[in-house]
Every structure is written in C-alpha cells, then in structure tokens.
C-alpha cells in the first residue's frame, strides 16, 4: 500500500516586517487562521487600550506599587538643569587637554585641590589660580565669547 498524503491548502497572507514593509507570505490554511486570530486579538487590545488610555497615579500605584520619585519635582527646572549640564560638559570639551584633565581630576575623580597639588608637585596657590583661569575660560565659552 502506498502512503497517503494530505493535501494542505496554501493561502497568501499579508505580513508586516519589523521595518514596516508589507510582504505576501504563502502559508497553510491553519497558519493563516492563527495569524488572523492574532491580528484580531491585537486590534481588540488596541481598542481596549484606547478606551482606557488615561490612568490615575492612584490606580497605577494600586496596580504596580508605583511611587513617583518626588511628587513635588519641577519637571521644567529639572530639564533646564539637565540642559545646563550638557552645555557645561560641551564647554569643558572645548578646553585644552591639560585643563580637561585638571577638571576631570578635581570634579569627576574627586581629587582634592590639596592632593592634586601634592601629586603634581605644585603649590596650593598655583592650583587655585589655575582653577580660577579655567573658570574664566568656561565662562567665556558659555557666554559665546570663545568658540
């Protein structure tokens, strides 16, 4: 006796790739039904979420124990402070290598001015004067006097 082969009906279905491009795929009827079910579930979920797109912080807390970091935080002030940090970093990048390394040591590596003076065999006054000069350079960069 010969083997019996089941004939699988093929269908062409549209399929959206991750990049948004739509292609036609040839799949079995069972896979096509499954994809249609997935699509229907996605559409139902999106419709449901559109109706429930507003959620209170209280509801969010009840569902997930979410707590805002600081309920009194001022988003605008935080944004401005963040922008000022970016501007300051950009200004520091415009300094010469020696000045950048000096700022790196004192402010990012948290080396004290006294320890820096000892490491570099300088007087504390020399370190202080250099710091004042660098502050002036940064101020000029930030004010647009130096590019």
N, C-alpha and C positions, 0 to 999 in steps of 0.2 A: 504494500500500500504506500502511496505517496503522501508526503506531508501536505497538510492543508495550510495555506497561507491566508491570513486575514487581510482583507483589503482595508487600508487605513485611508480615510478620506482626508485629503490635504486642503487647507484653506490658506488664503493670503490675508494677513492682518497688518495694519499699520503699527509700527513700533518706534517710539521716540528714544533716540540715543541721549547720552548724558550731555552732549554738546547742543541738544535741541533739534538736531536734524532728524527728520522722519524718514524711515525706510520701510519697505514692504518685506515681510517675512513670510515664508511658507512654513506652516506648522500643521500638526494634526488637528482634527476637529476637537479632540479633548483638550489640547493645549489652548486652542482658540477660545473655548468656553471658559477655561480657567482664567485666561487673560481678560476676557470680558467681565468676569466676576470681580477680578482685582480692580479693574477700571471703575466699575460701578461702586465698589466699596470706597475707593479713593474719592470719587465725586460726592458720595454721601457724607464722608468725613469732612470734606471741604465745605459743603453746605452747612453742616452742623457747626463747624468752627466759625463760619461767617456769622451765624446767628449768635454765637457765644464769644465773640471776639473781645468783648470788654469783660475784664475781670478785676475785682477789687483787690486791694492788698490784703484785706482781711481774709477773703476767700483763698488767695494764694497762700497765706500763712496757714490757714486751716488744712489745705491740701498738702502742702510741702514743707511746712515749718520755716518758710522763707521769712527772713527778717532783713529789712533794709539796713545797710551798714550804718548809716547815720540819717535818721528821719529829718534832721534839721540841716542837712547838707544843702549847700547852694551850688547847683549844677553849673550855673554861669560863672561863678567865681572859680570853681574847680577847673573849668575849661580854660579860663583866662590864665590861671596859674600854670596849667599844663603847657599852653602856648608860650608863656614866658620862659619856661624851662627849655622848650625846643629852641627858642631864639638864643638863649644863653649858651646852650650846647653848640649851636651853629657859630656863635661869636667866638667861643673857645677854640673851635676847629680852625678859625682864621688866624689864630696866634701862631707864632713860630714854634718849632718843635720843643725847644728848651722851655718856653713859657707854658706850653701844654703839659709837659712832664711835671713842671713845678705845681701847676693847678691839680693835676692828677694825684700827685703825692699828698698835697695838703687837704684836698676836699674829697677825693674818691677813695684814696688809700688810708685816709685819716691819720697821716703822719703829722705830729705837732710841728709848729714852726721851729721850736727849740730843737727837737730831734732832727729835723731837716737840716738845720744849721750845723749841728754836730756831724751828721753824715757827710755833708758836703764841705766841711771844714770852713764854714762861713761864720760871721758874727750874726747874732740875732738881729741886730740893726740892719745888716745887709739883706737878710731875708725879708724883713719888714718893708724896707724900701723897695725891694723888687716886687713884693706883693702889691704895694701902692701903685707902682708903674703899670703892672698888669691890670689892676682895676681900672686905671685910666684908659688903657688900650681897649679893654672890653667896653667901657662906657662909650668911647668914640665909635667903636664898631656898631654898637646897638643904636647910637644916635644917628648913624648913617654918615658920619664924618670920614670913616675909613671903610674901604671895601675889602 
